[in-house]
Amino acid sequence: MYRFHLSTPKRQCMLPIDTLVEEAVRTSGVKEGIAMVFIPHTTAAVTINENADPDVQHDILLWLSHTISPRDDFHHREGNSDAHIKSVLTGSSVIVPISESKIQLGTWQSIFFCEFDGPRKREVWVQIIPPTWGVDDTTR
């Protein structure tokens, strides 16, 4: 498994992490398979969405902030229940196909680390999984 560290700049942001996943694929030597990207945090998440227009990221974060804002009636003592809820809605993992030693994303897509309780030091875990069918030296 590949583990990457990053520092998030503010309470809520979306950071593209395609290069981290591509580095894991390149290092693994796997030509075909899948990359599982996992975020081991309860107030952060990972998702795939558009990276051509930064307004999309802005709008996603704006909607999440308006829909799930910090509230005085949340019981969690740390005061970050909104971040936990956003993480549940967004998800802690994504699966990305690998073909010809490259991650396969749509034209406008990127993989994003989503911070909901920053700034913090965070980790991204990437597990590269080769196919189990027809495994030989030419498929790795």
LINSULUR-V180139 format. One record per residue. N is the residue number from 1. SS is DSSP state (helix for helix, strand for strand, loop for the rest). PHI is phi as a letter, one per 40 degrees, with the letter a starting at -180 (none if undefined). Layout:
N;SS;PHI + N;SS;PHI
This chain:
1;loop;none + 2;strand;b + 3;strand;b + 4;strand;b + 5;strand;b + 6;strand;a + 7;strand;b + 8;loop;c + 9;loop;c + 10;loop;a + 11;loop;d + 12;loop;b + 13;strand;a + 14;strand;b + 15;strand;b + 16;strand;c + 17;loop;b + 18;helix;d + 19;helix;c + 20;helix;c + 21;helix;c + 22;helix;c + 23;helix;c + 24;helix;c + 25;helix;c + 26;helix;d + 27;helix;c + 28;helix;c + 29;loop;g + 30;loop;c + 31;loop;c + 32;loop;b + 33;strand;i + 34;strand;b + 35;strand;b + 36;strand;c + 37;strand;b + 38;strand;b + 39;loop;b + 40;loop;c + 41;loop;b + 42;loop;c + 43;loop;b + 44;strand;a + 45;strand;a + 46;strand;b + 47;strand;a + 48;strand;b + 49;strand;a + 50;strand;c + 51;loop;b + 52;loop;c + 53;loop;b + 54;helix;c + 55;helix;c + 56;helix;c + 57;helix;c + 58;helix;d + 59;helix;c + 60;helix;c + 61;helix;c + 62;helix;c + 63;helix;c + 64;helix;c + 65;helix;c + 66;helix;c + 67;helix;c + 68;loop;b + 69;loop;b + 70;loop;d + 71;loop;b + 72;loop;c + 73;loop;c + 74;loop;c + 75;loop;c + 76;loop;d + 77;loop;c + 78;loop;c + 79;loop;g + 80;loop;b + 81;helix;d + 82;helix;d + 83;helix;c + 84;helix;c + 85;helix;c + 86;helix;c + 87;helix;c + 88;helix;c + 89;helix;c + 90;helix;c + 91;loop;h + 92;loop;b + 93;strand;a + 94;strand;b + 95;strand;b + 96;strand;b + 97;strand;c + 98;strand;b + 99;strand;a + 100;loop;f + 101;loop;g + 102;strand;b + 103;strand;c + 104;loop;b + 105;loop;b + 106;loop;c + 107;loop;d + 108;loop;b + 109;strand;c + 110;strand;a + 111;strand;c + 112;strand;b + 113;strand;c + 114;strand;b + 115;strand;c + 116;loop;b + 117;loop;a + 118;loop;c + 119;loop;c + 120;loop;a + 121;strand;c + 122;strand;b + 123;strand;b + 124;strand;b + 125;strand;b + 126;strand;b + 127;strand;b + 128;strand;c + 129;strand;b + 130;strand;c + 131;loop;c + 132;loop;c + 133;loop;c + 134;loop;f + 135;loop;c + 136;loop;a + 137;helix;c + 138;helix;c + 139;helix;b + 140;loop;b
